Amino acid sequence: MPYPAFSPRDLGWARLRASAAERRQFLALLGYGSRRLLTAVLLATLLEIAAAPLTAVFAQALVDVLVSGEGGFVLPAAGFAAVLLLRQAAEITGRACKLSLAQQIDGSARSRMRRVALRPAGISHLEDPEFQDVASRAADQGIAWRERSPGLAAVGQVEIAGRMLSALAMGIALAVHFPVLACALVVLSLVARSITLRQWLFLENVKDAATPERRKVDFWADLATGPEAGTELRLFGLAGWVSERRLAAHYAWLADYWRIRRNVLRRQKLSMTIAVVSAGLALGVPGAAVLGDRIDVGTLAFCLVAAWGIFAVTDMGNESYDIEYGKTAHHALRTLEAVRPPAKGTASPAPGVPEVRFEHVTFTYPGASRPVLCDLNLTLRPGERLAIVGVNGAGKTTLIKLLAGLYTPTAGRITVGGADLRTLDPAAWRDRLTVLFQDFVRYPLTLRENITLAAPEADVTDAELEGLLRAGGLAGVLTSLEAGLDTVLWQTGSEGRGLSGGQWQRLAAVRALYAVSRGRRLVVLDEPTAHLDVRGEAEFYGRVVGAVGEASVLLISHRLSTVRAADRIVLLQDGRIMEDGSHTDLLRRDGEYARLFRLQAARFAGPPPAPEGTPR
Ligand SMILES: Nc1ncnc2c1ncn2[C@@H]1O[C@H](COP(=O)(O)OP(=O)(O)OP(=O)(O)O)[C@@H](O)[C@H]1O
């Protein structure tokens, strides 16, 4: 990244216009805060602006009284003190109001961010590294390494405007006595400000270019302090190792930044020269006028305070950085909002239990070089219990994600009741199916909510939920919970009750049953027995698959005992269906399924077989 030297174009018309356009965007953000807070912020800023020239006026009056010994001392002294107090009060109140206003704006920016992330029907954008980088910038809300929120940028804008106007007021005041000096000090201060901005804010762009590195730092930092990896880090003695990785990632992220910062510090000659020249002029010109009897000492005091007020424009308070940082976050948010998600279908799926067909479906993950599914053909008939088996990585979960519309086939199509899935309204289609993913989410909600969120639109009675819990084998858990259905299930929180892995999995199955009772007509179960004990696994088919009534079931499991009762079993291999038939058919065919089945059966009958990349 080339180091930016100061350019007079920074103060040129085109640059100023671009900057003004940017500023207007930030000012528009102020509309996302409450009116009362905004009024308080504007009032405090106006008071600060008005107080600046008054300070010079009262300073002059005070010095006049002190030098001449004529007139009352109390009035100018009280006036001077009052103005200082007013400035102080306006600054303190303004700061508190600005912070609250910034938080309100950030809250709205976060909602916009959530809307953008949730807008597409699929999830491929969430896995796109470019999206992740921009989203990470947009969602940077000042809680991590630096403050760069759009809210702080918006209120920082008010602060800068206040400072500029205040400096302008002081410039006009000084111009009454020394117009050329006033213009020179204003220009020199603006140049100094521009240099400082360029130098220091360039550093922020360096940081920004390293967003992927920063995400790595965040990952290691979260891993060290978050609950997810807490057990493993301790058991494997990895605490020190994780700290080292975090530190290494931190150095990798900031190496360039630190090098350039050293350069910036070495390049302060021009700013220092401007500061010395400005101070010399501010003191020298009115000082010489006093010595030449062209102005009195009171006017000198006035001019010095006014010059001081002009210099305030070079002050690089936090707000300058807030604006630059927030600018990146705001641009990232606008970039995300500007991207139009692919058009969604609008048709409603036909009523009843649908026939689902995969027709010559090929799918490659975004950024991947090889397809996971190749020219795959598969039909799920209405009411059928269809099982899919295959080794790790065969593409079983991918197939479900395509079916749920989370990804779109790269080639071929999926039809539901004859209609291309792409033409269906994703929300309407998802109202027809329920999916139990193998990495299902353990929501820190109540037991009731953990079940009903599968169909939140419907009403349900306690008796019905209790019946479903009994069907799912969780009657014992229900009676052990102090608040029954209203117990919060939260593994690490202080208020809730944790469940075991198998109990969570049973609960996920109960959620699927509840969804079926609320009209879902296609049930997808991905590894639903992975955490269950032997009895739970043996009972699973009867308890859950057998309880879905007329709905179709797509069942994935490595445990072949779980799938053997299915109407039809298909073996997925190399992205295609290699075998298709009932358990008995497939055993009779003596192909790969039969080999895998015998391998699993042998585990229980004799000594353990040699390790192989086969299902458990
Ligand atoms: N989000 C993703 N981006 C890129 N590749 C992916 C993604 N998810 C899965 N894959 C790859 O797609 C292939 C199929 O994965 P999938 O999860 O569908 O397999 P699976 O048959 O369900 O495996 P398992 O039995 O282990 O659950 C794997 O090679 C995997 O690495």
The ligand as an SDF file (V2000), in Angstrom:
LIG
                    3D

 31 33  0  0  0  0  0  0  0  0999 V2000
  -19.9010  -25.4790    3.0780 N   0  0  0  0  0  0  0  0  0  0  0  0
  -19.0890  -26.2480    2.3610 C   0  0  0  0  0  0  0  0  0  0  0  0
  -18.2060  -25.7150    1.5020 N   0  0  0  0  0  0  0  0  0  0  0  0
  -17.4040  -26.4820    0.7490 C   0  0  0  0  0  0  0  0  0  0  0  0
  -17.3930  -27.8170    0.8030 N   0  0  0  0  0  0  0  0  0  0  0  0
  -18.2440  -28.4130    1.6430 C   0  0  0  0  0  0  0  0  0  0  0  0
  -19.1310  -27.6710    2.4590 C   0  0  0  0  0  0  0  0  0  0  0  0
  -19.8710  -28.5250    3.1990 N   0  0  0  0  0  0  0  0  0  0  0  0
  -19.4590  -29.7590    2.8450 C   0  0  0  0  0  0  0  0  0  0  0  0
  -18.4980  -29.6960    1.9220 N   0  0  0  0  0  0  0  0  0  0  0  0
  -17.8220  -30.8230    1.2700 C   0  0  0  0  0  0  0  0  0  0  0  0
  -18.8080  -31.5580    0.5760 O   0  0  0  0  0  0  0  0  0  0  0  0
  -18.5800  -32.9480    0.7130 C   0  0  0  0  0  0  0  0  0  0  0  0
  -19.8700  -33.6200    1.1820 C   0  0  0  0  0  0  0  0  0  0  0  0
  -20.1540  -33.1390    2.4800 O   0  0  0  0  0  0  0  0  0  0  0  0
  -21.4850  -33.6220    3.2500 P   0  0  0  0  0  0  0  0  0  0  0  0
  -21.5140  -32.9230    4.5680 O   0  0  0  0  0  0  0  0  0  0  0  0
  -22.6360  -33.4400    2.3540 O   0  0  0  0  0  0  0  0  0  0  0  0
  -21.1650  -35.1720    3.4220 O   0  0  0  0  0  0  0  0  0  0  0  0
  -21.9490  -36.2430    4.2590 P   0  0  0  0  0  0  0  0  0  0  0  0
  -22.1810  -37.3850    3.3330 O   0  0  0  0  0  0  0  0  0  0  0  0
  -23.1390  -35.6720    4.9180 O   0  0  0  0  0  0  0  0  0  0  0  0
  -20.8200  -36.6210    5.3140 O   0  0  0  0  0  0  0  0  0  0  0  0
  -20.9540  -37.1720    6.8190 P   0  0  0  0  0  0  0  0  0  0  0  0
  -21.3990  -38.5910    6.7130 O   0  0  0  0  0  0  0  0  0  0  0  0
  -19.5680  -37.0910    7.3100 O   0  0  0  0  0  0  0  0  0  0  0  0
  -21.9050  -36.2880    7.5310 O   0  0  0  0  0  0  0  0  0  0  0  0
  -17.4170  -33.1260    1.6330 C   0  0  0  0  0  0  0  0  0  0  0  0
  -16.2730  -33.4280    0.8530 O   0  0  0  0  0  0  0  0  0  0  0  0
  -17.2430  -31.7860    2.2820 C   0  0  0  0  0  0  0  0  0  0  0  0
  -15.8950  -31.5010    2.4960 O   0  0  0  0  0  0  0  0  0  0  0  0
  1  2  1  0
  2  3  1  0
  2  7  2  0
  3  4  2  0
  4  5  1  0
  5  6  2  0
  6  7  1  0
  6 10  1  0
  7  8  1  0
  8  9  2  0
  9 10  1  0
 10 11  1  0
 11 12  1  0
 11 30  1  0
 12 13  1  0
 13 14  1  0
 13 28  1  0
 14 15  1  0
 15 16  1  0
 16 17  2  0
 16 18  1  0
 16 19  1  0
 19 20  1  0
 20 21  2  0
 20 22  1  0
 20 23  1  0
 23 24  1  0
 24 25  2  0
 24 26  1  0
 24 27  1  0
 28 29  1  0
 28 30  1  0
 30 31  1  0
M  END
$$$$
